[in-house]
């Protein structure tokens, strides 16, 4: 009988979906003499990590946050002479969390790579298990979500997506009380579709309105429809339900990941900027009617182009139009300053920098609107 251990991926696929951290920790202890294994998942604001195996509560240890942000292994010596190794848990660009384990000695590069492969297996399993158990989502929450926010978070495609051609990330604010603002994306071959939406109104009504529009666009997209047909179906769906009394402002983008061409349907308030070689310029698009204002609305495509290395930022009016205490709107100057500060950050960190700048701009006052930021880096 062979002494070769069963691969971790096989063990995870055979495990109950709510027991994946325990299965991974047991495997690492048995075969790598690992001690004090912990699996962290990020909270909804991405400002802390929440342990799944140890005492509940957010962890803001710098090494754990640094690993989540850099997406690179991090090693530190402990007081006892062991080595604490942090490994990112990443699945198709989605930052699932961080794996921390203590090893008897500093690992050689080959061993770090082997353990990183195990971390990848765990990340994929955790991502897949998210639809079958509430354990991981429950750990991410530091407060109770409103019903509208519950609907919006469940509707998201994820918070980041990447391959060698691009990295896209999005963030919602306020995380526990988001209402009508939303983003969606889908990758199909060399084409990436990105949408940013802002449902009219407040609370649950705004969330339901956005959900209707998102699912109408997904329905059209999954039948092979282009963004014009997606927009027209979504507009008809909203109008048939609300007869013009409610609308959804939306920006739809189809991005050619090979040539950099972008087809856009601008149906309302989300704004688009491009950061290129240290310069930041708005993308000038002619706004068309938001979804649902009139029956049988028609939309036209507008086009612009990305260059290799470009950063594309899309923000809802809760970002560019924020005017706390009668000040100038955030989008007039503070947004550009925030975007400049993200120059050396990946898109996954850049969205957080923009949102933190927006919170600082409010200076403690309660925002009047929810907000969404989406950032795309075209790596080509």
For each residue, the residues with C-beta under 8 A, 3 or more apart:
1:
2:
3:
4:
5: 27 30 31
6: 10 11
7: 10 11 121
8: 11 12 23 24 27 118 121 122
9: 12 13 121 125
10: 6 7 13 14
11: 6 7 8 14 15 23 24 27
12: 8 9 15 20 23 24 121 122 125
13: 9 10 125
14: 10 11
15: 11 12 19 20 23 125
16: 19
17: 20 128 129 132 133
18: 129 132 133 135
19: 15 16 22 23
20: 12 15 17 23 24 122 125 126 129
21: 24 25 39 52 53 122
22: 19 25 26 53
23: 8 11 12 15 19 20 26 27
24: 8 11 12 20 21 27 28 37 39 99 118 122
25: 21 22 28 29 34 37 39 53
26: 22 23 29 30
27: 5 8 11 23 24 30 31 118
28: 24 25 31 32 34 37 101 115 118
29: 25 26 32 33 34 35 37
30: 5 26 27
31: 5 27 28
32: 28 29 101 103 111 115
33: 29 103 104
34: 25 28 29 37 101 102 103
35: 29 82 101 102 103 104
36: 100 101 102
37: 24 25 28 29 34 53 99 100 101 102
38: 51 52 53 54 99 100 101
39: 21 24 25 51 52 53 89 97 98 99 100 122 126
40: 49 50 51 52 59 64 68 97 98 99 100
41: 49 50 52 96 97 126 136 139 140
42: 46 48 49 50 68 95 97 140
43: 46 47 48 49 50 58 140 141 142
44: 140 141 142 153 175 176
45: 48 142 175
46: 42 43 68 95 159 171 352
47: 43 60 352
48: 42 43 45 58 59 60 65 142
49: 40 41 42 43 58 59 60 61 64 65 68 97 98
50: 40 41 42 43 56 57 58 59 139 140 142
51: 38 39 40 54 55 56 57 59 139
52: 21 38 39 40 41 135 136 139
53: 21 22 25 37 38 39
54: 38 51
55: 51
56: 50 51 139
57: 50 51
58: 43 48 49 50 142
59: 40 48 49 50 51 64
60: 47 48 49 64 65
61: 49 64 65
62: 65 66
63: 66 67 74 76 84 86
64: 40 49 59 60 61 67 68 86 98 100
65: 48 49 60 61 62 68 69
66: 62 63 69 70 74 86
67: 63 64 70 71 72 73 74 86 87 88 98
68: 40 42 46 49 64 65 71 88 95 97 98
69: 65 66 348 349
70: 66 67 74 88
71: 67 68 88 90 95 346 348
72: 67 88
73: 67 85 86 87 88 112 116
74: 63 66 67 70 85 86
75: 83 84 85 86 106 107 112
76: 63 83 84 86
77: 81 82 83 84 106
78: 81 82 83 84 102
79:
80:
81: 77 78
82: 35 77 78 102 103 104 105
83: 75 76 77 78 102 103 104 105 106 107
84: 63 75 76 77 78 100 101 102
85: 73 74 75 100 101 102 103 107 112 115
86: 63 64 66 67 73 74 75 76 98 99 100
87: 67 73 98 99 100 101 115 116 119
88: 67 68 70 71 72 73 95 98 99 119
89: 39 95 96 97 98 99 119 120 122 123 126
90: 71 93 94 95 96 119 120 123
91: 94 96 120 123 124 126 127
92: 161 162 163
93: 90 160 161 162 163 167 168
94: 90 91 123 127 158 159 160 161
95: 42 46 68 71 88 89 90 159 160 348
96: 41 89 90 91 123 126 127
97: 39 40 41 42 49 68 89 123 126
98: 39 40 49 64 67 68 86 87 88 89
99: 24 37 38 39 40 86 87 88 89 118 119 122
100: 36 37 38 39 40 64 84 85 86 87
101: 28 32 34 35 36 37 38 84 85 87 115
102: 34 35 36 37 78 82 83 84 85
103: 32 33 34 35 82 83 85 106 107
104: 33 35 82 83
105: 82 83
106: 75 77 83 103
107: 75 83 85 103 111 112 115
108: 111 112
109: 112 113
110: 113 114
111: 32 107 108 114 115
112: 73 75 85 107 108 109 115 116
113: 109 110 116 117
114: 110 111 117 118
115: 28 32 85 87 101 107 111 112 118 119
116: 73 87 112 113 119 120
117: 113 114 120 121
118: 8 24 27 28 99 114 115 121 122
119: 87 88 89 90 99 115 116 122 123
120: 89 90 91 116 117 123 124
121: 7 8 9 12 117 118 124 125
122: 8 12 20 21 24 39 89 99 118 119 125 126
123: 89 90 91 94 96 97 119 120 126 127
124: 91 120 121 127 128
125: 9 12 13 15 20 121 122 128 129
126: 20 39 41 89 91 96 97 122 123 129 130 136
127: 91 94 96 123 124 130
128: 17 124 125 131 132
129: 17 18 20 125 126 132 133 136
130: 126 127 133 136 137
131: 128
132: 17 18 128 129
133: 17 18 129 130 136
134: 137 138
135: 18 52 138 139
136: 41 52 126 129 130 133 139 140
137: 130 134 140 141
138: 134 135 141
139: 41 50 51 52 56 135 136
140: 41 42 43 44 50 136 137
141: 43 44 137 138 144 145 176
142: 43 44 45 48 50 58
143: 176
144: 141 176
145: 141 149 150 153 176 177
146: 149 150 176 177 179 203
147: 150 151 204 207
148: 151 152 177 178 179 203 204 206 207
149: 145 146 152 153 175 176 177 178 179 207
150: 145 146 147 153 154
151: 147 148 154 155 204 207 208 211
152: 148 149 155 156 172 178 179 181 182 207 210 211
153: 44 145 149 150 156 172 178
154: 150 151
155: 151 152 182 184 210 211 214
156: 152 153 159 170 172 182 183 184
157: 161 184 185 186
158: 94 161
159: 46 94 95 156 169 170 171 348
160: 93 94 95 167 168 169 170 347 348
161: 92 93 94 157 158 167 168 169 185 187
162: 92 93 166 167 168
163: 92 93 166 187
164: 379
165: 257 258 378 379 380
166: 162 163 192 255 257 376 377 378 379
167: 93 160 161 162 346 347 348 376 377 379
168: 93 160 161 162 185 192 194 347 374 375 376 377
169: 159 160 161 346 347 348 350 351 374 375
170: 156 159 160 183 185 351 372 373 374 375
171: 46 159 351 352 354 355 372 373
172: 152 153 156 175 178 181 182 183 370 371 372
173: 178 318 355 358 359 367 370 371 372
174: 177 178 367 370
175: 44 45 149 172 178
176: 44 141 143 144 145 146 149
177: 145 146 148 149 174 370
178: 148 149 152 153 172 173 174 175 181 182 207 370 372
179: 146 148 149 152 199 201 202 203 206 207 370
180: 197 198 199 200 201 202 206 207 209 210 248 370
181: 152 172 178 197 198 199 210 316 318 369 370 371 372
182: 152 155 156 172 178 196 197 198 199 210 214 372
183: 156 170 172 194 195 196 197 314 372 374
184: 155 156 157 194 195 197 214 217 218
185: 157 161 168 170 192 193 194 195 374
186: 157 192 193 218 221
187: 161 163 191 192
188: 191 192 193
189:
190: 256 257 258
191: 187 188 254 255 256 257
192: 166 168 185 186 187 188 254 255 257 376
193: 185 186 188 221 227 252 253 254 255
194: 168 183 184 185 252 253 255 314 374 376
195: 183 184 185 214 217 250 251 252 253
196: 182 183 250 251 270 314 315 316 372 374
197: 180 181 182 183 184 210 213 214 248 249 250 270 316 372
198: 180 181 182 210 248 249 250 268 269 270 316 317 318 372
199: 179 180 181 182 206 207 208 209 210 213 246 248
200: 180 206 209 246 247 248 249 290
201: 179 180 205 206 209 246
202: 179 180 205 206
203: 146 148 179 206 207
204: 147 148 151 207 208
205: 201 202 208 209 246
206: 148 179 180 199 200 201 202 203 209 210
207: 147 148 149 151 152 178 179 180 199 203 204 210 211
208: 151 199 204 205 211 212
209: 180 199 200 201 205 206 212 213 238 242 246 248 292
210: 152 155 180 181 182 197 198 199 206 207 213 214 248
211: 151 152 155 207 208 214 215
212: 208 209 215 216 234 237 238 241 248
213: 197 199 209 210 216 217 234 237 238 248 250 291 292
214: 155 182 184 195 197 210 211 217 218
215: 211 212 218 219
216: 212 213 219 220 230 233 234 236 237 238
217: 184 195 213 214 220 221 230 231 233 234 252
218: 184 186 214 215 221 222
219: 215 216 222 223 233
220: 216 217 223 225 229 230 233 234
221: 186 193 217 218 224 225 230
222: 218 219
223: 219 220
224: 221
225: 220 221 229 230 233
226: 229 230 254 263 301
227: 193 230 231 252 253 254 263 264 265 301
228: 231 232 265 299 300 301
229: 220 225 226 232 233
230: 216 217 220 221 225 226 227 233 234 252 265
231: 217 227 228 234 235 250 252 265 267 291 299
232: 228 229 235 236 296 297 298 299
233: 216 217 219 220 225 229 230 236 237
234: 212 213 216 217 220 230 231 237 238 248 250 291
235: 231 232 238 239 267 289 291 292 293 294 297 299
236: 216 232 233 239 240 295 296 297
237: 212 213 216 233 234 240 241 292
238: 209 212 213 216 234 235 241 242 246 247 248 291 292
239: 235 236 242 243 244 291 292 293 294 295 297
240: 236 237 243 295
241: 212 237 238 292
242: 209 238 239 245 246 247 292
243: 239 240
244: 239 247 292 293 294 295
245: 242
246: 199 200 201 205 209 238 242 292
247: 200 238 242 244 268 289 290 291 292 293
248: 180 197 198 199 200 209 210 212 213 234 238 267 268 290 291 292
249: 197 198 200 267 268 269 270 290 291 316 317
250: 195 196 197 198 213 231 234 265 267 268 270 290 291
251: 195 196 264 265 266 267 268 270 271 272 285 314
252: 193 194 195 217 227 230 231 264 265 267
253: 193 194 195 227 262 263 264 272 314
254: 191 192 193 226 227 262 263 264
255: 166 191 192 193 194 260 261 262 306 376 378
256: 190 191 259 260 261 262
257: 165 166 190 191 192 260 378 380
258: 165 190 380
259: 256 305
260: 255 256 257 305 306 307 308 310 378 380
261: 255 256 303 305 306
262: 253 254 255 256 303 304 305 306 312
263: 226 227 253 254 301 302 303
264: 227 251 252 253 254 272 283 285 301 302 303 304
265: 227 228 230 231 250 251 252 288 299 300 301 302
266: 251 270 285 286 287 288 302
267: 231 235 248 249 250 251 252 287 288 289 290 291 299
268: 198 247 248 249 250 251 287 288 289 290 291
269: 198 249 287 290 316 317 321
270: 196 197 198 249 250 251 266 314 315 316 317
271: 251 282 314 315 317 320 331
272: 251 253 264 282 283 285 312 313 314
273: 280 281 282 283 312 313 314 315 335 339
274: 280 281 283 306 310 311 312 313
275: 278 279 280 310 311 312 313 339 343
276: 279 280 281 307 309 310 311
277: 309
278: 275 343
279: 275 276
280: 273 274 275 276 336 339 340
281: 273 274 276
282: 271 272 273
283: 264 272 273 274 304
284:
285: 251 264 266 272 302 304
286: 266 302
287: 266 267 268 269
288: 265 266 267 268 299 300
289: 235 247 267 268 293 294 297
290: 200 247 248 249 250 267 268 269 293
291: 213 231 234 235 238 239 247 248 249 250 267 268 297
292: 209 213 235 237 238 239 241 242 244 246 247 248
293: 235 239 244 247 289 290 297
294: 235 239 244 289 297
295: 236 239 240 244
296: 232 236
297: 232 235 236 239 289 291 293 294
298: 232
299: 228 231 232 235 265 267 288
300: 228 265 288
301: 226 227 228 263 264 265
302: 263 264 265 266 285 286
303: 261 262 263 264
304: 262 264 283 285
305: 259 260 261 262
306: 255 260 261 262 274 310 312 378
307: 260 276 310 378
308: 260 378 379 380
309: 276 277 377 378 379 380
310: 260 274 275 276 306 307 377 378
311: 274 275 276 339 342 347 350 375 376 377 378
312: 262 272 273 274 275 306 375 376 377 378
313: 272 273 274 275 339 350 354 373 374 375 376
314: 183 194 196 251 253 270 271 272 273 373 374 375 376
315: 196 270 271 273 319 320 331 335 354 371 372 373 374
316: 181 196 197 198 249 269 270 319 320 369 370 371 372 373
317: 198 249 269 270 271 320 321 369
318: 173 181 198 321 322 367 369 370 371 372
319: 315 316 322 330 331 335 354 358 371 372 373
320: 271 315 316 317 329 330 331 335
321: 269 317 318 329 330 331 369
322: 318 319 329 330 331 358 361 362 367 368 369 371
323: 326 327 328 329 330
324: 327 361 362 363 365 367 368
325: 363 365
326: 323
327: 323 324 361
328: 323 332 333
329: 320 321 322 323 332
330: 319 320 321 322 323 334 335 358 361
331: 271 315 319 320 321 322 334 335
332: 328 329 335
333: 328 336 337
334: 330 331 337 338 357 358 361
335: 273 315 319 320 330 331 332 338 339 354 357
336: 280 333 339 340
337: 333 334 340 341 357
338: 334 335 341 342 353 354 357 358
339: 273 275 280 311 313 335 336 342 350 354
340: 280 336 337 343
341: 337 338 345 353 357
342: 311 338 339 345 349 350 353 354 375
343: 275 278 340
344:
345: 341 342 349 350 353
346: 71 167 169 349 350 377
347: 160 167 168 169 311 350 351 375 376 377
348: 69 71 95 159 160 167 169 351 352
349: 69 342 345 346 352 353
350: 169 311 313 339 342 345 346 347 353 354 375
351: 169 170 171 347 348 354 355 373 374 375
352: 46 47 171 348 349 355 356
353: 338 341 342 345 349 350 356 357
354: 171 313 315 319 335 338 339 342 350 351 357 358 373 375
355: 171 173 351 352 358 359 371 373
356: 352 353 359 360
357: 334 335 337 338 341 353 354 360 361
358: 173 319 322 330 334 338 354 355 361 362 367 371
359: 173 355 356 362
360: 356 357 363
361: 322 324 327 330 334 357 358
362: 322 324 358 359 365 366 367
363: 324 325 360
364:
365: 324 325 362
366: 362
367: 173 174 318 322 324 358 362 370 371
368: 322 324
369: 181 316 317 318 321 322
370: 172 173 174 177 178 179 180 181 316 318 367
371: 172 173 181 315 316 318 319 322 355 358 367
372: 170 171 172 173 178 181 182 183 196 197 198 315 316 318 319
373: 170 171 313 314 315 316 319 351 354 355
374: 168 169 170 183 185 194 196 313 314 315 351
375: 168 169 170 311 312 313 314 342 347 350 351 354
376: 166 167 168 192 194 255 311 312 313 314 347
377: 166 167 168 309 310 311 312 346 347
378: 165 166 255 257 260 306 307 308 309 310 311 312
379: 164 165 166 167 308 309
380: 165 257 258 260 308 309
